[in-house]
Amino acid sequence: MNEALLNGLALAADGPKFPTVNDFLLPQIIFPGTPFAMNRIIMVRIIATVIMLVILGISAARAKLIPGRWQGAVEWVIEFVRDQIVYQVMGKERGQRYLPMITTMFFTILVFNLCGIIPGFNIAATATITMPLVFAGWCFCQYWIAGIREKGLGSFLKDELFPKGVPAPIYILLTPIQILELLVIRPVSLTLRLFANMVSGHITVGVCLAATQWFLIEIPNKLWSILGVGTLAAGLIMTLFEILVAALQAFIFAMLTTAYINMSYPETE
């Protein structure tokens, strides 16, 4: 037994190959060296988008007055976004304008997040900074458009940079902070919240599964196999947790987008 344990320790000295941030810097596999170059995560985004559009398109084309299980599930998600996110924050009259946008954003982020646990994809399409930044940019473009449309450019900037009820000397300190918040802090925080959650989740699951392969397969020792069983159980639990995180992050992003856009409208007395 001691000899087997020593052999296991010798093998363990090299350690399993744990995932790192470099795993998200994928090489180009299609059209390398051209403006149309694509790596695996871009392919995942394209494939996931096509699958989502086809499934939702077929569901809409085959919609019935009395919905079946699948149609009922899709309608439940749409109604959840409509009633619990958009109308809950904006109200029905204002929310109707943004319902297609928020619903599209919610479905896309949800599907992209779930790609991290789908066999064959194995990486969330939001696990690089690009997609979260695109969604955040879309959010704040609509924020500016709504504010300028409803208030005019001058009044919009005045309300954003010079909040009411603040003594004039305080603006010397407050206005630069407001500019920073408007142009940097809000978009970056919205981007990093989604990006960091998906990267950390992917790495956590990857660490558990890499340790499982090491303990159960690469070290032929019953004592180490006990640890492998534990890391396998942890990997399965974290995979289920990733499903929850994927849905939760889609909900949070959609909710914050709705709240930000609603903030650009004039306050009602």
DOKEKOL-642295 format. One line per 5 residues: number of its first residue (from 1); their letters; for each residue x, y, z of C-alpha. Coordinates in nm, 3 decimals. Example, Ala and Ser with C-alpha at 12.3 -4.5 7.8 and 13.67 -1.06 7.14 Angstrom:
# residues 2
1) as) 1.230/-0.450/0.780 | 1.367/-0.106/0.714
***
This chain:
# residues 269
1) mneal) 0.000/0.000/0.000 | 0.280/0.240/0.089 | 0.449/0.176/-0.243 | 0.126/0.245/-0.431 | 0.075/0.562/-0.232
6) lngla) 0.431/0.676/-0.311 | 0.377/0.603/-0.679 | 0.058/0.806/-0.670 | 0.240/1.094/-0.501 | 0.512/1.079/-0.766
11) laadg) 0.254/1.102/-1.043 | 0.069/1.376/-0.860 | 0.384/1.586/-0.850 | 0.323/1.692/-1.209 | -0.041/1.764/-1.129
16) pkfpt) -0.346/1.772/-1.357 | -0.374/2.024/-1.636 | -0.609/2.282/-1.492 | -0.784/2.536/-1.716 | -0.645/2.889/-1.725
21) vndfl) -0.743/3.223/-1.875 | -0.528/3.130/-2.176 | -0.789/2.868/-2.266 | -1.018/3.154/-2.369 | -0.757/3.294/-2.612
26) lpqii) -0.839/3.044/-2.885 | -0.648/3.012/-3.214 | -0.808/3.102/-3.545 | -0.942/2.794/-3.723 | -1.133/2.940/-4.019
31) fpgtp) -1.000/3.205/-4.259 | -0.690/3.267/-4.044 | -0.504/3.589/-4.111 | -0.804/3.757/-4.278 | -1.064/4.005/-4.148
36) famnr) -1.309/3.711/-4.149 | -1.096/3.490/-3.923 | -1.291/3.287/-3.669 | -1.193/3.086/-3.366 | -1.396/2.823/-3.183
41) iimvr) -1.588/3.064/-2.961 | -1.702/3.266/-3.265 | -1.819/2.944/-3.427 | -2.007/2.856/-3.108 | -2.183/3.195/-3.122
46) iiatv) -2.281/3.150/-3.486 | -2.403/2.793/-3.441 | -2.592/2.878/-3.121 | -2.756/3.179/-3.288 | -2.864/2.974/-3.590
51) imlvi) -3.004/2.696/-3.371 | -3.190/2.946/-3.153 | -3.342/3.127/-3.452 | -3.445/2.801/-3.621 | -3.606/2.661/-3.305
56) lgisa) -3.791/2.983/-3.220 | -3.889/3.033/-3.585 | -4.035/2.683/-3.610 | -4.209/2.731/-3.275 | -4.369/3.054/-3.399
61) arakl) -4.470/2.902/-3.733 | -4.636/2.605/-3.563 | -4.798/2.802/-3.282 | -5.149/2.686/-3.194 | -5.435/2.844/-3.006
66) ipgrw) -5.406/2.571/-2.745 | -5.029/2.543/-2.689 | -4.846/2.216/-2.643 | -4.572/2.167/-2.388 | -4.292/2.321/-2.592
71) qgave) -4.499/2.618/-2.708 | -4.622/2.666/-2.354 | -4.264/2.668/-2.221 | -4.151/2.925/-2.478 | -4.453/3.143/-2.412
76) wvief) -4.391/3.118/-2.037 | -4.036/3.252/-2.080 | -4.156/3.536/-2.303 | -4.432/3.625/-2.061 | -4.184/3.614/-1.773
81) vrdqi) -3.959/3.865/-1.949 | -4.257/4.080/-2.038 | -4.435/4.082/-1.703 | -4.156/4.033/-1.447 | -3.884/4.242/-1.612
86) vyqvm) -4.004/4.493/-1.871 | -4.353/4.583/-1.749 | -4.248/4.550/-1.385 | -3.983/4.821/-1.431 | -4.121/5.041/-1.710
91) gkerg) -4.493/4.986/-1.706 | -4.692/4.857/-1.999 | -4.710/5.172/-2.212 | -4.339/5.247/-2.207 | -4.233/4.884/-2.192
96) qrylp) -4.398/4.785/-2.521 | -4.134/4.984/-2.710 | -3.848/4.787/-2.553 | -4.006/4.443/-2.515 | -3.855/4.302/-2.840
101) mittm) -3.510/4.430/-2.745 | -3.511/4.298/-2.388 | -3.660/3.963/-2.493 | -3.397/3.922/-2.765 | -3.123/4.013/-2.519
106) fftil) -3.252/3.771/-2.254 | -3.285/3.474/-2.491 | -2.948/3.537/-2.656 | -2.756/3.573/-2.331 | -2.929/3.267/-2.184
111) vfnlc) -2.847/3.048/-2.484 | -2.490/3.181/-2.508 | -2.436/3.118/-2.136 | -2.569/2.762/-2.158 | -2.321/2.679/-2.435
116) giipg) -2.065/2.630/-2.159 | -2.229/2.306/-2.047 | -2.347/2.175/-2.386 | -2.130/1.885/-2.507 | -1.939/1.982/-2.819
121) fniaa) -1.948/2.351/-2.735 | -1.797/2.334/-2.385 | -1.747/2.708/-2.360 | -1.992/2.988/-2.290 | -2.025/3.224/-2.585
126) tatit) -2.019/3.511/-2.335 | -1.690/3.395/-2.178 | -1.483/3.653/-2.365 | -1.520/4.026/-2.318 | -1.655/4.090/-2.669
131) mplvf) -2.015/3.971/-2.639 | -2.087/4.120/-2.295 | -1.941/4.448/-2.426 | -2.167/4.436/-2.733 | -2.476/4.381/-2.516
136) agwcf) -2.370/4.662/-2.279 | -2.310/4.891/-2.577 | -2.657/4.811/-2.711 | -2.804/4.893/-2.370 | -2.636/5.231/-2.340
141) cqywi) -2.701/5.330/-2.701 | -3.071/5.287/-2.621 | -3.017/5.475/-2.293 | -2.880/5.778/-2.477 | -3.136/5.754/-2.758
146) agire) -3.429/5.740/-2.514 | -3.295/6.026/-2.303 | -3.226/6.254/-2.599 | -3.561/6.171/-2.760 | -3.761/6.238/-2.444
151) kglgs) -3.569/6.536/-2.303 | -3.357/6.677/-2.582 | -2.977/6.662/-2.581 | -2.926/6.967/-2.359 | -3.176/6.868/-2.091
156) flkde) -3.056/6.507/-2.096 | -2.693/6.606/-2.036 | -2.798/6.860/-1.773 | -2.993/6.599/-1.577 | -2.709/6.347/-1.606
161) lfpkg) -2.421/6.577/-1.519 | -2.589/6.821/-1.281 | -2.836/6.627/-1.064 | -3.108/6.836/-0.904 | -3.100/6.925/-0.537
166) vpapi) -2.721/6.944/-0.510 | -2.546/7.264/-0.390 | -2.363/7.436/-0.676 | -2.008/7.405/-0.531 | -2.050/7.025/-0.508
171) yillt) -2.078/7.006/-0.887 | -1.702/7.068/-0.907 | -1.653/6.719/-0.764 | -1.978/6.554/-0.864 | -1.989/6.636/-1.237
176) piqil) -1.659/6.459/-1.327 | -1.780/6.156/-1.134 | -2.110/6.166/-1.323 | -1.926/6.183/-1.655 | -1.712/5.885/-1.554
181) ellvi) -2.019/5.691/-1.442 | -2.212/5.771/-1.758 | -1.937/5.684/-2.004 | -1.730/5.422/-1.823 | -1.854/5.284/-1.491
186) rpvsl) -2.203/5.172/-1.592 | -2.110/5.006/-1.925 | -1.797/4.844/-1.780 | -1.973/4.715/-1.469 | -2.253/4.567/-1.681
191) tlrlf) -1.994/4.404/-1.908 | -1.769/4.266/-1.636 | -2.054/4.125/-1.428 | -2.159/3.888/-1.709 | -1.807/3.819/-1.837
196) anmvs) -1.651/3.743/-1.497 | -1.934/3.514/-1.386 | -1.917/3.301/-1.699 | -1.536/3.278/-1.701 | -1.518/3.186/-1.331
201) ghitv) -1.792/2.924/-1.371 | -1.618/2.767/-1.670 | -1.285/2.751/-1.487 | -1.445/2.605/-1.172 | -1.614/2.323/-1.363
206) gvcla) -1.297/2.267/-1.564 | -1.086/2.237/-1.248 | -1.323/1.976/-1.102 | -1.329/1.768/-1.420 | -0.954/1.795/-1.476
211) atqwf) -0.894/1.673/-1.122 | -1.142/1.390/-1.179 | -0.957/1.271/-1.490 | -0.628/1.289/-1.304 | -0.739/1.098/-0.995
216) lieip) -0.958/0.836/-1.167 | -0.775/0.773/-1.493 | -0.417/0.896/-1.489 | -0.330/0.775/-1.138 | -0.414/0.401/-1.118
221) nklws) -0.458/0.389/-0.743 | -0.767/0.314/-0.536 | -0.672/0.563/-0.266 | -0.657/0.849/-0.514 | -0.979/0.728/-0.677
226) ilgvg) -1.166/0.832/-0.364 | -1.060/1.189/-0.430 | -1.163/1.143/-0.792 | -1.514/1.045/-0.691 | -1.533/1.359/-0.476
231) tlaag) -1.413/1.588/-0.756 | -1.654/1.420/-1.000 | -1.944/1.487/-0.763 | -1.825/1.846/-0.723 | -1.806/1.881/-1.103
236) limtl) -2.162/1.757/-1.147 | -2.288/1.991/-0.875 | -2.103/2.286/-1.029 | -2.245/2.200/-1.372 | -2.597/2.218/-1.230
241) feilv) -2.500/2.541/-1.056 | -2.378/2.676/-1.391 | -2.727/2.626/-1.534 | -2.865/2.838/-1.251 | -2.595/3.102/-1.301
246) aalqa) -2.659/3.110/-1.677 | -3.028/3.186/-1.624 | -2.961/3.424/-1.336 | -2.707/3.628/-1.532 | -2.946/3.657/-1.828
251) fifam) -3.215/3.779/-1.589 | -2.984/4.029/-1.415 | -2.851/4.168/-1.743 | -3.202/4.210/-1.884 | -3.328/4.365/-1.560
256) lttay) -3.039/4.615/-1.537 | -3.076/4.707/-1.905 | -3.445/4.777/-1.852 | -3.372/4.982/-1.539 | -3.099/5.186/-1.708
261) inmsy) -3.316/5.271/-2.008 | -3.606/5.360/-1.779 | -3.377/5.598/-1.586 | -3.320/5.803/-1.902 | -3.688/5.902/-1.914
266) pete) -3.813/6.218/-1.741 | -3.934/6.158/-1.387 | -4.308/6.169/-1.350 | -4.452/6.369/-1.065
***
